[in-house]
Each structure stands twice: as structure tokens, then as C-alpha cells.
Amino acid sequence: MNWNWTTLKDFLPSFWDGLLVTLQALLLGSLIAFALGLFWALAQRSRLKVVSWPVTAFTEFIRNTPLLVQLFFIFYVLPEWGLTLSALTTGVVGLGLHYSTYTAEVYRAGIDGVPAGQWEAATALSLPRSRTWTAVILPQALRRVVPALGNYVIAMLKDSPMLMTIGVLEMLGEARQFGSQTFHMNEPIVLVGIAFILIAYPASLLLRALERRLVR
Amino acid sequence: MSAETEPTPQIPRDTGTTREVIRLDQVTKRFGDNTVLDQLNFTVDAGKHVTLIGPSGSGKTTILRLLMTLVQPDEGIITVDGEQLYPAPEKQVREVRKKIGMVFQQFNLFPNMKVLRNVTEAPVTVLGMSKDEAEARARELLELVGLADKCDAYPTHLSGGQQQRVAIARALAMRPQVLLLDEVTSALDPELVAGVLDVLRDIAHSTDITMLCVTHEMSFARDISDQVLMFDSGRVIESGSPEKLFGDPDHERTREFLSTIL
């Protein structure tokens, strides 16, 4: 294999730019996925069928269609209806929305995992329903779901190169651009691959440690 | 202006007048095809300590759960302190329910809150007590149950007996008129039972709170009860003083039951 350290050094500035974009998309996408997922989970539990049914249908739809199709839809189809988003915004929204349908399931399992006795104790103390959620149920449920949410962040990291297809210059996008301009593909692609494992593997170790601490 | 401090008048436990604090009229509860309570009628007077005994599945615990609104009856009327608890609009249910507190077999403390906050949470958010007042009162109650030094512990770091004593303090913090005790020592290791029962004995003898108690601890029941109700198949088949019911029961079924657990 052709390997040239000077080429690698030439790629570095673009690589740092790409890394920043990847982390940006990951961070913002995660925040959307965490918040929106909780919203879906709570809405699905609503006693009002007009709330729970459409939310269930929508999340099933999103979960069962490919992320790439959703990205193309947001980027190429939504402008037809007057909603034009930048490539990075599209990526963040797409990742966040797609993964929110998975985090919703995580939250649901976490909420179901809180023992019935906790609801009963809250009733016996006459705590209002909203207070029961915020002070009793959610703190216990969220503690259980942190490791599972973390796993989805790692999965999202590994899906982030898809944003390249709509023109976001994240790590892989920078690598491809560099390659097509200089005709050196080896060095940038290898570096990007190493960067992914250097982020994902320690993160998964961290999560395992966190899991041991939180889930007892 | 100096406030004149008058001594709190001591209300004698037995004033001669009785006031019904709990009333069940023709209450029926079914789970599927199984009729757990069958057109049950009974009343409890204020300040009385009533123990429900009977074989498992006879409906004792269901009565407590109905009063705590954890389950709803299929038929009948439930009245607490003169106000209807069932059937009633939700707003009324929420108000009437505040008169009742419950201690559970499995303690059900909130594991995400320290002991002190377990006790102050409801007084602050439901009764609108100030945080300082609620904490002062919680410390008193924790002292009463012998756990003044555990305020800052998390429930999971306490023994079962200690958790149950916190649960008792938590229930009392809401100043309920009625305290429901649902097999509160059944989940405890034998050596921890006495500590919990001592606390309850103390409360039974030193307050005028009405107690409704489901237990298999017969010596405890004999000790604190004014009245014992024997349940079988969703009906009260015999009731009377503990001396009468444990000493010389009228009903063959009661005799059989007592012989199996004593």
C-alpha cells in the first residue's frame, strides 16, 4: 500500500475541521434525540387516544424507514414545501429525529421498569400526577436508561458519515474531498477509521463502567 | 405582642361519643371472575384500632387498597370522615384521600431521595408546608421511629426494618386521620420485626390516629386492637374484641384459621 506521512500531514487541517463537524452533529443530534424521545415516550402513554395513536404511528414510521431516505427527504423534498435547511442542520435534525424513535423505546422500558409500588406510594401520599412524574418516576427511570442512551449515541456516531451524502463535510466527507483533489485516498481514509475507533471504543468502555454504577 | 401560650388540652381517648371515620356500604370488588369482596358493610370509629385477619385471598388487603384508592370497587359506597370517597369526582377523591395514609409490605420508599426528603416531599408539595417546617417535623418523626441519625442516608443503605420505620414516619408526616398498615412486617427478617412493631405500638398508644391493620402478627394484633375482624371469602364472618376473638371465637372457621397460624 502506498503510504506517505507528508500526505497525512497535509490532510490534518481538513481532518480537524471534519472532526469538529462530526462532534457537532453528534452532540446536537443526541440532544434532539434525548429530548424528543422522552416527549414521544410520554405522549405514547397519554390516556388520550388522539395523542398516543398518531405519535405511535409516526415513530413506527420513522423507525422503520432508512435514515438515508429521511435525510434526502428533509434535504431535497421539504424545500418544495418551503422548508429549506442547511446541510448540517438537515443532518442534525435527521439524526436526532431518527434516533429519537429509538430513545423513545429506551425511555418506555425505563418507565415501565419503575416498580408499581412507587406509583402506589405516590398515590398514598397524594402527590399530584405531574409531581409523581418529575420527582419519583422519571428520576428513577432516567437512571436506568443512561447506558442504553449512550449506546445509541455511539450508534449515531457511526451513522454520521451518512451526512456526507447531503454535502456535510464531516470527517469522511473531508477525507473524500481531500482524496478527490489530491488523488491520495489511503492516508485520509485510514486516519478517519482510526478516529472513529478512538472515539467509539473508549466511549463504550465508559458506558460499561457507568452501567455497573447506575444499574444495581 | 406576646402570645399567650396555653397548654394544649389533652383530649381523652374515650370521650364517650363515637364518630364514624370509615364506612363501607355494600362494597363489592371482583378481579375477573373472582369476587374478592362480596357486598361488604363495615364501619370504623375514629381513634379505633381495627385488625383484619383471615386466610390469604380473603379480601383483607383489598379493603386497604380500596380505601387508599389504589383499586376501585365495582359496586358500593365508601365514606371517609363523612365525605364520600367512592363514587366521587376526582377532585373530591384527591381531597378525601389526604385523610388516609398507608404503610406497605414492601416499604415503597423513594430510592432516589434521601430519608429526610422521603418524609418531607409530600408535606411540602401537597400540604404546602414550608421546607423548614417540614424538615423540623420530619426530624421529630424520624426520632420517634428511632432513626434521627439516618436523615441523610439513601433508603437502599438501610435495613428492611429501618426502611419500614422511615415509611411509617413518611405516612405520619401527612397527619392522616387513618393509617392503613398492609402486612408491614411480612417482608422483614424475623429479627427486625420487633423494632417495627414497637414503633407502631408506641403510635397506637400515644396518638388518636385510627388504624386499620392487616397482619399475621397475632400478639401485636392482640396488643393494639380494639376490634378484630375475621375475613373469609370476601365477607366478615366474625368480629369482636381481641380477647373474645383470639380466646373464644364463635365461628368454627375462625378457630381453624387461628390454629394454623398460632
Interface residues (C-beta under 8 A of the other chain):
Chain A: P115 G117 Q118 E120 A121 T123 A124 L125 S126 L127 P128 R131 A135 V136 P139 Q140 R143
Chain B: M68 T69 L70 R94 R97 K98 I100 G101 M102 F104 Q106 N108 L109 F110 P111 N112 M113 E121 A122 T125 V126 R170 A171 M174
